[in-house]
Amino acid sequence: MKTAFRSLVMILAIAMISCGGKEEKKEGFSVDRAKSTEKPTEAPEAANEVPASQRVTLDEKGVGQIKEITLDPEIDAEMAAAGEALFKTNCNACHKIDKRFIGPSPKGILERRSPEWIMNMILDPQLMVEEDRCAKDLLIEFNGAAMANQNLTVEETRSILEYFRTL
């Protein structure tokens, strides 16, 4: 009899503990966030501006070691072929020729950016994003996907630029 009574008391105690209180416990991860009074920064598209990838800034040279470059009227086919090989090896993971991908398409880039800007962006994308307005806007437009520094030389970068002239 004592064993039955103890078992009954234990069952009732467990039932009371498990049913106690009206607090619901949620499984998993949860975060309580207070509402912010700060207005979110608008992307260029939201402000009815031309997106950075389509904006024409031919007069800007960017920030970096390339201050002036003169392009020959004739495209150097050998240099362009070397640039194409470099592009396929180092850039193709994020940039597609005919469409927007992780980064913008290089097709028609010379109609929107100066050769100096393009070379500075390839040579030191971090410096450009820190100090160049258009590069900052591109980072926002492409969801914070920062361009990786491929540690290319000036000559390699120049060959990629020559390849862009063929697109």
Order of alpha helices (4+ residues) and beta strands (2+ residues): alpha-alpha-alpha-alpha-alpha-alpha
